């Protein structure tokens, strides 16, 4: 693998910095919520950022074997998201109402 492209000296550090900023914003969403689905989407976004970081490391270190790790991480991320969806369905909640506290009141 060759990283001989225009601007490689400044583009790659910029991309790493932007991914770090994105990760910080996503962690804020993960901690603040307010619903469970917001947190699931935040976890999924963090894994996507992790895939991007692994791919960038593969690009900068010229080790294509790291791309295999990125593919495995993508598959595990998909399985985790599917498992969360099954969990919401099993508890009788839809993703739109998951995490909301209605105080025991139900509208007719």
C-alpha positions, -999 to +999 in steps of 0.1 A: +000+000+000+013+034-009+004+067+007+018+089-021-011+112-027-013+150-028-015+166+007-008+134+026+014+153+050-015+175+063-046+157+052-041+126+074-034+146+106-064+168+099-087+137+094-074+122+127-082+155+145-117+157+130-124+121+139-113+129+175-137+159+175-165+138+162-159+111+188-161+138+216-194+150+203-208+115+200-197+107+235-217+138+247-247+124+229-241+089+244-240+104+279-269+128+276-293+106+258-322+113+264-336+081+250-321+046+247-323+048+209-301+079+210-275+059+230-277+030+206-271+053+176-242+069+194-226+036+201-230+026+165-215+059+154-185+054+177-179+020+161-181+035+127-155+061+138-134+032+151-136+016+117-124+048+101-095+052+125-084+016+118-086+023+081-066+055+085-039+037+105-037+011+078-032+039+053-006+058+072+014+027+083+010+009+049-002-023+065-033-036+046-038-064+071-055-038+094-083-034+068-093-070+078-097-058+114-119-029+101-141-053+083-145-075+114-153-045+135-180-035+109-196-070+112-195-070+150-211-035+149-239-047+127-246-076+150-246-054+180-271-030+165-293-059+155-292-073+190-303-039+204-332-039+180-343-073+192-340-062+228-363-033+222-388-055+204-387-082+231-396-057+258-426-045+239-412-012+231-407+004+197-375+024+190-395+056+191-407+050+227-377+032+241-362+051+270-392+074+275-407+074+310-444+080+309-449+077+347-473+048+343-499+068+324-512+055+291-531+076+266-562+059+251 
